[in-house]
Amino acid sequence: MFKLYLQLGFEHILDVAAIDHLGFLLVLVSSINPKHTKKLVGLITAFTIGHSVSLAAATLNWVDIDTGIIESLIPITILISALINLAPTKILPKNNRLLFGTVIFFGLIHGLGFSNYLSEAMRNSDKSILIPLLGFNIGVELAQLLLVAPIVIIGSILYNRNEKFNEKLWTYTGSGIGLIISLYIIFG
Amino acid sequence: MKAFLFSLCLCLPFESSLHEYFFSHTDIIEKETTFEISCNIFIDDLENMFEADGFKALNLGTTKEDPRVDSLLNNYVKDKLKLNINKQAASWDWIGKEVSEDLMSFWIYLEVPKKGKTNTFSIDNKILTESIAQQKNIVNVLLEDNTKRYLLFQKASKTKIIK
């Protein structure tokens, strides 16, 4: 059972339909110089903590929120994050606590989105919730790492190879793509 | 900026951005003389599939349901859910169907009479995978010797051998 839900979590993130999660990760990664590994790992962990908590809470029926609202909020989190990155004056990054808080909060929203999918996958199943939950979460994490790793590696190579490649270009490229993805989800 | 974000939130098409997920669930439990099969499939997905096949207005799961539905469903499931027990294609008896509590899906009940001890067991599940690209079919198998499997079938999946 663990393996089945691990596979479902993994494939859910790699599916084209889950492009919103890739979009958010892209914006998140692009907001930081890829050489600052510690901060990068910290932020991705914050996002993970956020979505793990809300996924667990929703799956265990501690919270019950309209799925339609959640699905609409997810692209908004990407849009807001991308706009913050693209803003001419830095709004957030100066204040680390606020940055991490925002990422955790947005993670919570994304986790509720996962829970819609997981609850469909567990539909009518009266068996243990914990094993599917754990398997699904780890599957999601593995797939996210698989997606983020090449982005960070490409970023690091570009920084080392090309003097013209600077933090601004990195941020604008990643956030720009993230912005397009979010607008596509909202209006497309 | 704030005004822009606010107006964006207001004009969001809340309903149309809903994800749709496609799952079916099948439990197969081996008892002393039979295999009990219960199969949960979304009604609207079945209706769309039958409609594409030329069966219009079947009114699945309603009081006006077309009398052909049970036999259509039985034939469909027979075609898509394949059990092979002791190297023989298994045939089953149609026990019945009911609408799930939330009215979204059917529970279909089938029974395979056993012929002696189960030495080999394999299964294939193509329910809706040909009409819906994202369809995922989850199958739980519990055999008498306590063999337990949770299986996932999707478009490209092949027959899975349990025993």
Interface residues (C-beta under 8 A of the other chain):
Chain A: M1 K3 L4 Q7 L8 D15 A17 T67 G68 I69 E71 S72 P75 I76 L79 I80 L83 A87 G113 N116 Y117 E120 A121 R123 N124 S125 I185 I186
Chain B: M1 L5 L8 C9 L12 P13 F14 E15 S17 L18 H19 Y21 F23 H25 N40 S100 S105 Q134 K136 I138 Y150 L151 L152
